Amino acid sequence: MNNRILLLHGIWNAKSWLAPLARRLRTEGFDVDVFGYPSVFGGPEIAITRLIERLSVSEPINLVGHSLGGLVGLEALRRQPDLPVPRMVCIGSPLCGSEAARRLSRHSPLLGRSASLLQQGCEPWQGQTRVGMVAGTIARGMGRLFVRFDGESDGTVAVAETRLPGLADHCTVAASHTGLVFSADAARQAACFLREGHFDVQ
């Protein structure tokens, strides 16, 4: 098992935001580092380029990305398929595109240069990295100010928006979008996937 993890934060967040998740994953026995990037003013292009540069000179390492971080990580892997990333877990990432982001962008520039990626999402996954998704089902979040979710959501991202074709596995936990970073269940499922290549369905 590869026990190294690089965490990727979401929009409007700093590296320190992922401290609770990093702490839980370290308790699970992983060696964890955090990749920071300017999510609003820099945007995903800068983040993707820097991430590719970092991973290109790295020993094999797994990725765990919350929200926008999942899209940044997956796009880096799509552009550079030979990066040494055996497994990746996305947590609450709108890989199919976010309706809340589309609605928000009509009225506000708050998403900055990350707006396009959040709205469009990623292409169906066909890479060699085994990718899993942990989605939240407690509908508390600012997304409800902009869109009415028909199915389950974490209050910002609909569960349906996390079901990108080509993922190796998918699971849900009882957490809001923000709460996913603090969720013991989300961290436990991420750890399980990184060890076993699948989530714990029990």
CYANA upper distance limits for C-alpha pairs under 8 A (distance plus 0.5 A):
  1 MET  CA    195 ARG  CA      6.52
  2 ASN  CA     60 PRO  CA      7.89
  2 ASN  CA     61 ILE  CA      7.37
  2 ASN  CA     62 ASN  CA      7.93
  2 ASN  CA    194 LEU  CA      8.43
  2 ASN  CA    195 ARG  CA      8.16
  3 ASN  CA     29 GLY  CA      7.67
  3 ASN  CA     30 PHE  CA      5.30
  3 ASN  CA     31 ASP  CA      6.43
  3 ASN  CA     61 ILE  CA      8.14
  3 ASN  CA     62 ASN  CA      8.31
  4 ARG  CA     30 PHE  CA      6.35
  4 ARG  CA     31 ASP  CA      5.29
  4 ARG  CA     32 VAL  CA      6.55
  4 ARG  CA     60 PRO  CA      8.17
  4 ARG  CA     61 ILE  CA      5.57
  4 ARG  CA     62 ASN  CA      6.52
  5 ILE  CA     30 PHE  CA      7.29
  5 ILE  CA     31 ASP  CA      6.60
  5 ILE  CA     32 VAL  CA      5.30
  5 ILE  CA     33 ASP  CA      6.78
  5 ILE  CA     61 ILE  CA      6.15
  5 ILE  CA     62 ASN  CA      5.21
  5 ILE  CA     63 LEU  CA      6.07
  5 ILE  CA     64 VAL  CA      7.40
  6 LEU  CA     32 VAL  CA      6.46
  6 LEU  CA     33 ASP  CA      5.44
  6 LEU  CA     34 VAL  CA      5.88
  6 LEU  CA     35 PHE  CA      6.95
  6 LEU  CA     61 ILE  CA      7.38
  6 LEU  CA     62 ASN  CA      6.72
  6 LEU  CA     63 LEU  CA      5.48
  6 LEU  CA     64 VAL  CA      6.81
  7 LEU  CA     18 LEU  CA      8.09
  7 LEU  CA     22 ALA  CA      8.13
  7 LEU  CA     32 VAL  CA      7.74
  7 LEU  CA     33 ASP  CA      6.70
  7 LEU  CA     34 VAL  CA      5.07
  7 LEU  CA     35 PHE  CA      6.40
  7 LEU  CA     63 LEU  CA      6.47
  7 LEU  CA     64 VAL  CA      5.37
  7 LEU  CA     65 GLY  CA      6.23
  7 LEU  CA     66 HIS  CA      8.47
  8 LEU  CA     15 LYS  CA      8.43
  8 LEU  CA     34 VAL  CA      6.75
  8 LEU  CA     35 PHE  CA      5.90
  8 LEU  CA     36 GLY  CA      7.35
  8 LEU  CA     63 LEU  CA      7.95
  8 LEU  CA     64 VAL  CA      6.69
  8 LEU  CA     65 GLY  CA      4.95
  8 LEU  CA     66 HIS  CA      6.78
  8 LEU  CA     69 GLY  CA      5.16
  8 LEU  CA     70 GLY  CA      7.53
  8 LEU  CA     73 GLY  CA      7.94
  9 HIS  CA     13 ASN  CA      6.84
  9 HIS  CA     14 ALA  CA      7.38
  9 HIS  CA     15 LYS  CA      6.98
  9 HIS  CA     17 TRP  CA      7.84
  9 HIS  CA     18 LEU  CA      7.07
  9 HIS  CA     34 VAL  CA      8.47
  9 HIS  CA     35 PHE  CA      7.94
  9 HIS  CA     36 GLY  CA      7.49
  9 HIS  CA     65 GLY  CA      6.60
  9 HIS  CA     66 HIS  CA      5.90
  9 HIS  CA     67 SER  CA      7.74
  9 HIS  CA     68 LEU  CA      7.55
  9 HIS  CA     69 GLY  CA      5.48
 10 GLY  CA     39 SER  CA      7.83
 10 GLY  CA     65 GLY  CA      8.01
 10 GLY  CA     66 HIS  CA      5.97
 10 GLY  CA     67 SER  CA      5.52
 10 GLY  CA     68 LEU  CA      4.98
 10 GLY  CA     69 GLY  CA      5.37
 10 GLY  CA     70 GLY  CA      8.42
 11 ILE  CA     39 SER  CA      5.72
 11 ILE  CA     40 VAL  CA      7.24
 11 ILE  CA     67 SER  CA      7.99
 11 ILE  CA     68 LEU  CA      6.40
 11 ILE  CA     69 GLY  CA      8.21
 11 ILE  CA    111 LEU  CA      8.12
 11 ILE  CA    114 SER  CA      8.28
 12 TRP  CA     39 SER  CA      6.89
 12 TRP  CA     40 VAL  CA      7.26
 13 ASN  CA     17 TRP  CA      6.56
 13 ASN  CA     39 SER  CA      8.18
 14 ALA  CA     18 LEU  CA      8.34
 14 ALA  CA     36 GLY  CA      7.02
 14 ALA  CA     37 TYR  CA      8.30
 15 LYS  CA     19 ALA  CA      8.03
 15 LYS  CA     34 VAL  CA      6.65
 15 LYS  CA     35 PHE  CA      7.31
 15 LYS  CA     36 GLY  CA      5.81
 18 LEU  CA     22 ALA  CA      6.52
 18 LEU  CA     34 VAL  CA      8.24
 18 LEU  CA    181 VAL  CA      7.03
 19 ALA  CA     23 ARG  CA      6.50
 20 PRO  CA     24 ARG  CA      6.88
 20 PRO  CA    181 VAL  CA      7.19
 20 PRO  CA    182 PHE  CA      6.22
 21 LEU  CA     25 LEU  CA      6.74
 21 LEU  CA    181 VAL  CA      5.99
 21 LEU  CA    182 PHE  CA      6.58
 21 LEU  CA    183 SER  CA      8.21
 21 LEU  CA    187 ALA  CA      6.93
 22 ALA  CA     26 ARG  CA      6.63
 22 ALA  CA     32 VAL  CA      6.76
 22 ALA  CA     33 ASP  CA      8.23
 23 ARG  CA     27 THR  CA      6.79
 24 ARG  CA     28 GLU  CA      6.95
 24 ARG  CA    184 ALA  CA      7.72
 24 ARG  CA    187 ALA  CA      6.85
 25 LEU  CA     29 GLY  CA      7.17
 25 LEU  CA     30 PHE  CA      6.26
 25 LEU  CA     32 VAL  CA      7.75
 25 LEU  CA    187 ALA  CA      6.82
 25 LEU  CA    188 ARG  CA      8.31
 25 LEU  CA    191 ALA  CA      7.22
 26 ARG  CA     30 PHE  CA      5.22
 26 ARG  CA     31 ASP  CA      6.59
 26 ARG  CA     32 VAL  CA      6.92
 28 GLU  CA    188 ARG  CA      8.37
 28 GLU  CA    191 ALA  CA      7.35
 35 PHE  CA     51 LEU  CA      8.33
 37 TYR  CA     42 GLY  CA      7.98
 37 TYR  CA     46 ILE  CA      8.37
 37 TYR  CA     47 ALA  CA      6.12
 38 PRO  CA     42 GLY  CA      5.26
 38 PRO  CA     43 GLY  CA      6.75
 38 PRO  CA     47 ALA  CA      7.80
 39 SER  CA     43 GLY  CA      5.36
 39 SER  CA     44 PRO  CA      7.05
 39 SER  CA     47 ALA  CA      8.14
 39 SER  CA    112 GLY  CA      8.43
 39 SER  CA    113 ARG  CA      8.04
 39 SER  CA    114 SER  CA      6.94
 40 VAL  CA    110 LEU  CA      8.14
 40 VAL  CA    111 LEU  CA      6.49
 40 VAL  CA    112 GLY  CA      5.14
 40 VAL  CA    113 ARG  CA      6.07
 40 VAL  CA    114 SER  CA      6.47
 41 PHE  CA    112 GLY  CA      6.55
 41 PHE  CA    113 ARG  CA      6.65
 42 GLY  CA     46 ILE  CA      6.57
 42 GLY  CA     47 ALA  CA      7.99
 42 GLY  CA    113 ARG  CA      7.23
 43 GLY  CA     47 ALA  CA      7.08
 43 GLY  CA    112 GLY  CA      7.67
 43 GLY  CA    113 ARG  CA      5.06
 43 GLY  CA    114 SER  CA      5.45
 44 PRO  CA     48 ILE  CA      6.25
 44 PRO  CA     72 VAL  CA      6.73
 44 PRO  CA    113 ARG  CA      7.63
 44 PRO  CA    114 SER  CA      6.29
 44 PRO  CA    117 LEU  CA      7.98
 45 GLU  CA     49 THR  CA      6.66
 46 ILE  CA     50 ARG  CA      6.64
 47 ALA  CA     51 LEU  CA      6.48
 47 ALA  CA     72 VAL  CA      7.46
 48 ILE  CA     52 ILE  CA      6.62
 48 ILE  CA     72 VAL  CA      6.30
 48 ILE  CA     73 GLY  CA      7.63
 48 ILE  CA     75 GLU  CA      7.55
 48 ILE  CA     76 ALA  CA      5.83
 49 THR  CA     53 GLU  CA      6.76
 49 THR  CA     76 ALA  CA      7.94
 50 ARG  CA     54 ARG  CA      6.68
 51 LEU  CA     55 LEU  CA      6.57
 51 LEU  CA     73 GLY  CA      8.15
 51 LEU  CA     76 ALA  CA      7.43
 52 ILE  CA     56 SER  CA      6.35
 52 ILE  CA     76 ALA  CA      6.47
 52 ILE  CA     77 LEU  CA      8.41
 52 ILE  CA     80 GLN  CA      7.68
 52 ILE  CA     83 LEU  CA      8.08
 53 GLU  CA     57 VAL  CA      7.45
 54 ARG  CA     58 SER  CA      6.97
 55 LEU  CA     59 GLU  CA      8.32
 55 LEU  CA     83 LEU  CA      6.77
 55 LEU  CA     84 PRO  CA      7.38
 56 SER  CA     83 LEU  CA      6.50
 56 SER  CA     84 PRO  CA      7.91
 58 SER  CA     84 PRO  CA      7.76
 59 GLU  CA     84 PRO  CA      7.25
 60 PRO  CA     84 PRO  CA      5.10
 60 PRO  CA     85 VAL  CA      6.14
 60 PRO  CA     86 PRO  CA      7.51
 61 ILE  CA     84 PRO  CA      6.95
 61 ILE  CA     85 VAL  CA      5.73
 61 ILE  CA     86 PRO  CA      7.43
 61 ILE  CA     87 ARG  CA      8.47
 62 ASN  CA     85 VAL  CA      5.74
 62 ASN  CA     86 PRO  CA      6.55
 62 ASN  CA     87 ARG  CA      5.66
 62 ASN  CA     88 MET  CA      6.07
 62 ASN  CA    194 LEU  CA      7.92
 63 LEU  CA     73 GLY  CA      7.67
 63 LEU  CA     85 VAL  CA      7.52
 63 LEU  CA     87 ARG  CA      7.16
 63 LEU  CA     88 MET  CA      5.07
 63 LEU  CA     89 VAL  CA      6.85
 64 VAL  CA     69 GLY  CA      8.42
 64 VAL  CA     70 GLY  CA      7.52
 64 VAL  CA     88 MET  CA      6.12
 64 VAL  CA     89 VAL  CA      5.21
 64 VAL  CA     90 CYS  CA      6.30
 64 VAL  CA     91 ILE  CA      7.87
 64 VAL  CA    190 ALA  CA      8.34
 65 GLY  CA     69 GLY  CA      4.85
 65 GLY  CA     70 GLY  CA      4.54
 65 GLY  CA     71 LEU  CA      8.17
 65 GLY  CA     73 GLY  CA      7.27
 65 GLY  CA     88 MET  CA      8.37
 65 GLY  CA     89 VAL  CA      6.94
 65 GLY  CA     90 CYS  CA      5.43
 65 GLY  CA     91 ILE  CA      6.50
 65 GLY  CA     93 SER  CA      8.19
 66 HIS  CA     70 GLY  CA      6.05
 66 HIS  CA     90 CYS  CA      6.52
 66 HIS  CA     91 ILE  CA      5.14
 66 HIS  CA     92 GLY  CA      6.57
 66 HIS  CA     93 SER  CA      6.70
 66 HIS  CA    181 VAL  CA      7.87
 67 SER  CA     71 LEU  CA      7.71
 67 SER  CA     90 CYS  CA      7.78
 67 SER  CA     91 ILE  CA      6.55
 67 SER  CA     92 GLY  CA      5.53
 67 SER  CA     93 SER  CA      4.35
 67 SER  CA     94 PRO  CA      7.16
 68 LEU  CA     72 VAL  CA      6.79
 68 LEU  CA     93 SER  CA      6.53
 68 LEU  CA     94 PRO  CA      8.09
 68 LEU  CA    118 LEU  CA      7.39
 69 GLY  CA     73 GLY  CA      6.58
 69 GLY  CA     90 CYS  CA      8.31
 69 GLY  CA     93 SER  CA      7.96
 70 GLY  CA     74 LEU  CA      6.59
 70 GLY  CA     89 VAL  CA      8.09
 70 GLY  CA     90 CYS  CA      5.34
 70 GLY  CA     91 ILE  CA      7.39
 70 GLY  CA     93 SER  CA      6.01
 70 GLY  CA     95 LEU  CA      8.16
 71 LEU  CA     75 GLU  CA      6.47
 71 LEU  CA     93 SER  CA      7.11
 71 LEU  CA     94 PRO  CA      8.07
 71 LEU  CA     95 LEU  CA      6.66
 71 LEU  CA    117 LEU  CA      8.04
 71 LEU  CA    118 LEU  CA      8.35
 71 LEU  CA    121 GLY  CA      7.49
 71 LEU  CA    122 CYS  CA      7.28
 72 VAL  CA     76 ALA  CA      6.70
 73 GLY  CA     77 LEU  CA      6.89
 74 LEU  CA     78 ARG  CA      6.67
 74 LEU  CA    122 CYS  CA      8.17
 75 GLU  CA     79 ARG  CA      6.70
 75 GLU  CA    122 CYS  CA      7.46
 76 ALA  CA     80 GLN  CA      6.61
 77 LEU  CA     81 PRO  CA      5.72
 77 LEU  CA     82 ASP  CA      8.23
 77 LEU  CA     83 LEU  CA      7.13
 77 LEU  CA    127 GLY  CA      7.87
 77 LEU  CA    129 THR  CA      8.31
 78 ARG  CA    125 TRP  CA      8.44
 78 ARG  CA    127 GLY  CA      7.06
 81 PRO  CA    127 GLY  CA      6.91
 81 PRO  CA    128 GLN  CA      7.66
 85 VAL  CA    129 THR  CA      6.66
 86 PRO  CA    128 GLN  CA      8.27
 86 PRO  CA    129 THR  CA      5.59
 86 PRO  CA    130 ARG  CA      6.88
 87 ARG  CA    129 THR  CA      5.83
 87 ARG  CA    130 ARG  CA      5.24
 87 ARG  CA    131 VAL  CA      6.30
 87 ARG  CA    194 LEU  CA      6.67
 87 ARG  CA    197 GLY  CA      8.01
 88 MET  CA    129 THR  CA      7.45
 88 MET  CA    130 ARG  CA      6.82
 88 MET  CA    131 VAL  CA      5.26
 88 MET  CA    132 GLY  CA      6.88
 88 MET  CA    194 LEU  CA      7.77
 89 VAL  CA    131 VAL  CA      6.25
 89 VAL  CA    132 GLY  CA      5.34
 89 VAL  CA    133 MET  CA      6.16
 89 VAL  CA    134 VAL  CA      7.79
 89 VAL  CA    190 ALA  CA      6.67
 89 VAL  CA    193 PHE  CA      7.96
 89 VAL  CA    194 LEU  CA      8.07
 90 CYS  CA    131 VAL  CA      7.95
 90 CYS  CA    132 GLY  CA      6.72
 90 CYS  CA    133 MET  CA      5.29
 90 CYS  CA    134 VAL  CA      6.77
 91 ILE  CA    133 MET  CA      6.35
 91 ILE  CA    134 VAL  CA      5.28
 91 ILE  CA    135 ALA  CA      6.50
 91 ILE  CA    180 LEU  CA      7.60
 91 ILE  CA    186 ALA  CA      8.22
 92 GLY  CA    133 MET  CA      7.88
 92 GLY  CA    134 VAL  CA      6.66
 92 GLY  CA    135 ALA  CA      5.24
 92 GLY  CA    136 GLY  CA      6.82
 92 GLY  CA    154 ASP  CA      8.25
 92 GLY  CA    157 VAL  CA      7.28
 92 GLY  CA    162 THR  CA      7.37
 92 GLY  CA    177 HIS  CA      6.80
 92 GLY  CA    180 LEU  CA      7.75
 93 SER  CA    133 MET  CA      8.33
 93 SER  CA    135 ALA  CA      8.16
 93 SER  CA    157 VAL  CA      7.92
 93 SER  CA    161 GLU  CA      8.45
 93 SER  CA    162 THR  CA      6.50
 94 PRO  CA     98 SER  CA      6.01
 94 PRO  CA    118 LEU  CA      7.45
 94 PRO  CA    121 GLY  CA      6.92
 94 PRO  CA    157 VAL  CA      6.62
 94 PRO  CA    158 ALA  CA      8.14
 94 PRO  CA    161 GLU  CA      5.56
 94 PRO  CA    162 THR  CA      5.48
 95 LEU  CA    118 LEU  CA      8.48
 95 LEU  CA    121 GLY  CA      5.17
 95 LEU  CA    122 CYS  CA      5.88
 95 LEU  CA    161 GLU  CA      6.77
 95 LEU  CA    162 THR  CA      5.85
 95 LEU  CA    163 ARG  CA      7.76
 95 LEU  CA    164 LEU  CA      6.45
 96 CYS  CA    120 GLN  CA      7.38
 96 CYS  CA    121 GLY  CA      5.19
 96 CYS  CA    122 CYS  CA      6.62
 96 CYS  CA    123 GLU  CA      8.36
 96 CYS  CA    161 GLU  CA      5.37
 96 CYS  CA    162 THR  CA      6.60
 96 CYS  CA    163 ARG  CA      7.44
 96 CYS  CA    164 LEU  CA      6.25
 97 GLY  CA    117 LEU  CA      8.03
 97 GLY  CA    118 LEU  CA      6.15
 97 GLY  CA    119 GLN  CA      5.23
 97 GLY  CA    120 GLN  CA      5.01
 97 GLY  CA    121 GLY  CA      4.36
 97 GLY  CA    122 CYS  CA      7.77
 97 GLY  CA    161 GLU  CA      6.71
 98 SER  CA    102 ARG  CA      6.90
 98 SER  CA    118 LEU  CA      6.34
 98 SER  CA    119 GLN  CA      5.53
 98 SER  CA    120 GLN  CA      7.68
 98 SER  CA    121 GLY  CA      7.71
 98 SER  CA    157 VAL  CA      7.02
 98 SER  CA    158 ALA  CA      8.36
 98 SER  CA    161 GLU  CA      7.07
 99 GLU  CA    103 ARG  CA      6.69
 99 GLU  CA    119 GLN  CA      7.26
 99 GLU  CA    147 VAL  CA      7.49
 99 GLU  CA    157 VAL  CA      8.48
100 ALA  CA    104 LEU  CA      6.53
100 ALA  CA    143 GLY  CA      5.78
100 ALA  CA    144 ARG  CA      8.26
100 ALA  CA    146 PHE  CA      6.27
100 ALA  CA    147 VAL  CA      6.18
100 ALA  CA    156 THR  CA      7.15
100 ALA  CA    157 VAL  CA      7.76
101 ALA  CA    105 SER  CA      6.47
101 ALA  CA    111 LEU  CA      8.21
101 ALA  CA    115 ALA  CA      7.31
101 ALA  CA    118 LEU  CA      6.72
101 ALA  CA    119 GLN  CA      6.05
101 ALA  CA    143 GLY  CA      8.47
102 ARG  CA    106 ARG  CA      7.16
102 ARG  CA    115 ALA  CA      8.38
102 ARG  CA    119 GLN  CA      5.87
103 ARG  CA    107 HIS  CA      7.78
103 ARG  CA    146 PHE  CA      6.38
103 ARG  CA    147 VAL  CA      7.56
104 LEU  CA    108 SER  CA      6.39
104 LEU  CA    110 LEU  CA      8.47
104 LEU  CA    146 PHE  CA      6.88
105 SER  CA    109 PRO  CA      6.58
105 SER  CA    110 LEU  CA      7.98
105 SER  CA    111 LEU  CA      7.51
105 SER  CA    115 ALA  CA      7.39
111 LEU  CA    115 ALA  CA      5.45
114 SER  CA    118 LEU  CA      6.79
115 ALA  CA    119 GLN  CA      6.58
116 SER  CA    120 GLN  CA      6.56
117 LEU  CA    121 GLY  CA      5.94
117 LEU  CA    122 CYS  CA      8.10
122 CYS  CA    164 LEU  CA      8.48
124 PRO  CA    164 LEU  CA      6.43
124 PRO  CA    165 PRO  CA      5.50
124 PRO  CA    166 GLY  CA      6.29
125 TRP  CA    164 LEU  CA      7.69
125 TRP  CA    165 PRO  CA      6.76
125 TRP  CA    166 GLY  CA      5.08
125 TRP  CA    167 LEU  CA      6.87
126 GLN  CA    166 GLY  CA      6.56
130 ARG  CA    167 LEU  CA      7.84
130 ARG  CA    168 ALA  CA      6.45
130 ARG  CA    197 GLY  CA      7.67
131 VAL  CA    167 LEU  CA      5.90
131 VAL  CA    168 ALA  CA      5.98
131 VAL  CA    169 ASP  CA      7.63
132 GLY  CA    167 LEU  CA      6.30
132 GLY  CA    168 ALA  CA      6.04
132 GLY  CA    169 ASP  CA      5.29
132 GLY  CA    170 HIS  CA      6.16
132 GLY  CA    193 PHE  CA      7.59
132 GLY  CA    198 HIS  CA      7.91
133 MET  CA    162 THR  CA      7.56
133 MET  CA    163 ARG  CA      8.31
133 MET  CA    167 LEU  CA      7.99
133 MET  CA    169 ASP  CA      6.99
133 MET  CA    170 HIS  CA      5.24
133 MET  CA    171 CYS  CA      6.84
134 VAL  CA    170 HIS  CA      6.60
134 VAL  CA    171 CYS  CA      5.63
134 VAL  CA    172 THR  CA      6.02
134 VAL  CA    173 VAL  CA      7.56
134 VAL  CA    186 ALA  CA      7.07
134 VAL  CA    189 GLN  CA      7.92
134 VAL  CA    190 ALA  CA      7.88
135 ALA  CA    154 ASP  CA      7.92
135 ALA  CA    159 VAL  CA      6.57
135 ALA  CA    162 THR  CA      7.31
135 ALA  CA    170 HIS  CA      8.21
135 ALA  CA    171 CYS  CA      6.81
135 ALA  CA    172 THR  CA      5.17
135 ALA  CA    173 VAL  CA      6.84
136 GLY  CA    153 SER  CA      6.90
136 GLY  CA    154 ASP  CA      5.21
136 GLY  CA    159 VAL  CA      7.61
136 GLY  CA    172 THR  CA      6.06
136 GLY  CA    173 VAL  CA      5.67
136 GLY  CA    174 ALA  CA      6.21
136 GLY  CA    175 ALA  CA      5.33
136 GLY  CA    176 SER  CA      6.06
136 GLY  CA    177 HIS  CA      6.80
136 GLY  CA    180 LEU  CA      7.19
137 THR  CA    152 GLU  CA      6.27
137 THR  CA    153 SER  CA      5.51
137 THR  CA    154 ASP  CA      5.23
137 THR  CA    155 GLY  CA      8.41
137 THR  CA    159 VAL  CA      7.81
137 THR  CA    172 THR  CA      7.16
137 THR  CA    173 VAL  CA      6.76
137 THR  CA    174 ALA  CA      5.68
137 THR  CA    175 ALA  CA      6.25
137 THR  CA    176 SER  CA      6.91
138 ILE  CA    152 GLU  CA      8.48
138 ILE  CA    153 SER  CA      7.02
138 ILE  CA    154 ASP  CA      5.31
138 ILE  CA    155 GLY  CA      7.12
138 ILE  CA    174 ALA  CA      6.15
138 ILE  CA    175 ALA  CA      5.45
138 ILE  CA    176 SER  CA      5.15
138 ILE  CA    177 HIS  CA      8.38
139 ALA  CA    144 ARG  CA      8.46
139 ALA  CA    152 GLU  CA      8.00
139 ALA  CA    153 SER  CA      5.91
139 ALA  CA    154 ASP  CA      4.88
139 ALA  CA    155 GLY  CA      4.24
139 ALA  CA    156 THR  CA      7.96
139 ALA  CA    176 SER  CA      6.44
140 ARG  CA    144 ARG  CA      8.07
140 ARG  CA    154 ASP  CA      6.59
140 ARG  CA    155 GLY  CA      4.72
140 ARG  CA    156 THR  CA      7.86
140 ARG  CA    176 SER  CA      5.95
140 ARG  CA    177 HIS  CA      7.79
141 GLY  CA    154 ASP  CA      7.40
141 GLY  CA    155 GLY  CA      4.62
141 GLY  CA    156 THR  CA      5.67
141 GLY  CA    176 SER  CA      7.30
141 GLY  CA    177 HIS  CA      7.03
141 GLY  CA    178 THR  CA      7.98
142 MET  CA    146 PHE  CA      8.07
142 MET  CA    155 GLY  CA      7.11
142 MET  CA    156 THR  CA      6.49
143 GLY  CA    147 VAL  CA      6.71
143 GLY  CA    155 GLY  CA      6.08
143 GLY  CA    156 THR  CA      4.46
143 GLY  CA    157 VAL  CA      7.60
144 ARG  CA    148 ARG  CA      6.55
144 ARG  CA    149 PHE  CA      8.01
144 ARG  CA    155 GLY  CA      6.28
144 ARG  CA    156 THR  CA      7.00
149 PHE  CA    153 SER  CA      7.31
149 PHE  CA    158 ALA  CA      7.11
151 GLY  CA    158 ALA  CA      7.47
151 GLY  CA    159 VAL  CA      7.89
151 GLY  CA    160 ALA  CA      8.07
152 GLU  CA    158 ALA  CA      6.50
152 GLU  CA    159 VAL  CA      6.11
152 GLU  CA    160 ALA  CA      8.17
153 SER  CA    157 VAL  CA      6.10
153 SER  CA    158 ALA  CA      4.49
153 SER  CA    159 VAL  CA      5.57
153 SER  CA    160 ALA  CA      8.49
154 ASP  CA    158 ALA  CA      6.95
154 ASP  CA    159 VAL  CA      7.88
154 ASP  CA    175 ALA  CA      7.10
154 ASP  CA    176 SER  CA      4.89
154 ASP  CA    177 HIS  CA      5.42
155 GLY  CA    176 SER  CA      6.70
155 GLY  CA    177 HIS  CA      6.86
156 THR  CA    176 SER  CA      8.48
156 THR  CA    177 HIS  CA      6.56
157 VAL  CA    161 GLU  CA      7.07
157 VAL  CA    162 THR  CA      8.19
157 VAL  CA    177 HIS  CA      7.59
158 ALA  CA    162 THR  CA      7.50
159 VAL  CA    163 ARG  CA      7.45
163 ARG  CA    167 LEU  CA      8.16
163 ARG  CA    170 HIS  CA      7.90
168 ALA  CA    197 GLY  CA      8.44
168 ALA  CA    198 HIS  CA      7.91
169 ASP  CA    198 HIS  CA      6.51
169 ASP  CA    199 PHE  CA      7.38
170 HIS  CA    199 PHE  CA      7.89
171 CYS  CA    199 PHE  CA      7.36
171 CYS  CA    201 VAL  CA      8.18
173 VAL  CA    185 ASP  CA      6.97
173 VAL  CA    186 ALA  CA      6.89
175 ALA  CA    179 GLY  CA      5.79
175 ALA  CA    180 LEU  CA      5.97
175 ALA  CA    183 SER  CA      7.21
176 SER  CA    180 LEU  CA      6.52
177 HIS  CA    181 VAL  CA      8.45
178 THR  CA    182 PHE  CA      8.17
179 GLY  CA    183 SER  CA      6.48
180 LEU  CA    186 ALA  CA      6.66
181 VAL  CA    186 ALA  CA      8.11
181 VAL  CA    187 ALA  CA      8.49
183 SER  CA    187 ALA  CA      6.88
184 ALA  CA    188 ARG  CA      6.55
185 ASP  CA    189 GLN  CA      6.58
186 ALA  CA    190 ALA  CA      6.63
187 ALA  CA    191 ALA  CA      6.61
188 ARG  CA    192 CYS  CA      6.67
189 GLN  CA    193 PHE  CA      6.72
189 GLN  CA    199 PHE  CA      6.15
189 GLN  CA    200 ASP  CA      6.83
190 ALA  CA    194 LEU  CA      6.74
190 ALA  CA    199 PHE  CA      7.91
191 ALA  CA    195 ARG  CA      6.71
192 CYS  CA    196 GLU  CA      6.29
192 CYS  CA    197 GLY  CA      7.84
192 CYS  CA    198 HIS  CA      7.22
192 CYS  CA    199 PHE  CA      6.19
192 CYS  CA    200 ASP  CA      7.02
193 PHE  CA    197 GLY  CA      5.06
193 PHE  CA    198 HIS  CA      4.97
193 PHE  CA    199 PHE  CA      5.50
193 PHE  CA    200 ASP  CA      8.31
194 LEU  CA    198 HIS  CA      8.18
